[in-house]
Amino acid sequence: MYLKCIYVPKKLVPHQRVKIGKAYLCVGIEYGGYRIGNEDGEPALYSTKWFERMDRHPTNWIKTEYDDG
């Protein structure tokens, strides 16, 4: 699934590895965030508030939930 970055908090802009307006490949959804291959090619976790979906969830993704305990 591809996501477009629509927001990065101003205080974090110099330190972030994503750019507003750019599309990124989402490789997972975990802990309430998107796991995205960033500008450094590293799969990092980002807030869902920073991105909008460009397409639907892939139908071949597998949903796994784990107990917290």
C-alpha positions as a Python dict, from the first residue, in 0.01 Angstrom:
ca = {
    (1, 'M'): (0, 0, 0),
    (2, 'Y'): (130, 344, -86),
    (3, 'L'): (92, 644, 144),
    (4, 'K'): (153, 1011, 79),
    (5, 'C'): (317, 1217, 352),
    (6, 'I'): (87, 1509, 431),
    (7, 'Y'): (230, 1633, 761),
    (8, 'V'): (549, 1642, 967),
    (9, 'P'): (555, 1845, 1290),
    (10, 'K'): (761, 2161, 1234),
    (11, 'K'): (995, 2090, 1524),
    (12, 'L'): (1078, 1750, 1369),
    (13, 'V'): (1123, 1855, 1004),
    (14, 'P'): (1505, 1882, 1016),
    (15, 'H'): (1532, 1535, 1168),
    (16, 'Q'): (1275, 1339, 971),
    (17, 'R'): (1348, 1094, 693),
    (18, 'V'): (1018, 1152, 510),
    (19, 'K'): (919, 1447, 292),
    (20, 'I'): (579, 1613, 268),
    (21, 'G'): (412, 1539, -65),
    (22, 'K'): (616, 1227, -138),
    (23, 'A'): (469, 876, -167),
    (24, 'Y'): (612, 590, 37),
    (25, 'L'): (559, 216, 40),
    (26, 'C'): (395, 97, 361),
    (27, 'V'): (523, -247, 457),
    (28, 'G'): (316, -290, 772),
    (29, 'I'): (73, -144, 1021),
    (30, 'E'): (170, -192, 1383),
    (31, 'Y'): (134, -26, 1722),
    (32, 'G'): (-110, 224, 1570),
    (33, 'G'): (141, 346, 1310),
    (34, 'Y'): (263, 278, 958),
    (35, 'R'): (592, 97, 895),
    (36, 'I'): (737, 282, 595),
    (37, 'G'): (1056, 256, 395),
    (38, 'N'): (1190, 609, 450),
    (39, 'E'): (1442, 822, 259),
    (40, 'D'): (1728, 619, 408),
    (41, 'G'): (1566, 295, 295),
    (42, 'E'): (1504, 194, 656),
    (43, 'P'): (1161, 56, 757),
    (44, 'A'): (1066, 301, 1033),
    (45, 'L'): (741, 346, 1226),
    (46, 'Y'): (549, 673, 1170),
    (47, 'S'): (224, 821, 1296),
    (48, 'T'): (-82, 754, 1082),
    (49, 'K'): (-162, 1126, 1116),
    (50, 'W'): (133, 1207, 891),
    (51, 'F'): (3, 1012, 589),
    (52, 'E'): (-297, 956, 365),
    (53, 'R'): (-362, 638, 173),
    (54, 'M'): (-314, 649, -200),
    (55, 'D'): (-469, 306, -251),
    (56, 'R'): (-659, 42, -54),
    (57, 'H'): (-521, -217, 185),
    (58, 'P'): (-375, -499, -21),
    (59, 'T'): (-602, -803, -20),
    (60, 'N'): (-306, -1037, 31),
    (61, 'W'): (-195, -884, 363),
    (62, 'I'): (-225, -1103, 671),
    (63, 'K'): (-366, -959, 991),
    (64, 'T'): (-206, -1089, 1310),
    (65, 'E'): (-295, -977, 1660),
    (66, 'Y'): (-100, -1067, 1971),
    (67, 'D'): (-196, -1075, 2337),
    (68, 'D'): (-38, -799, 2544),
    (69, 'G'): (45, -1032, 2833),
}
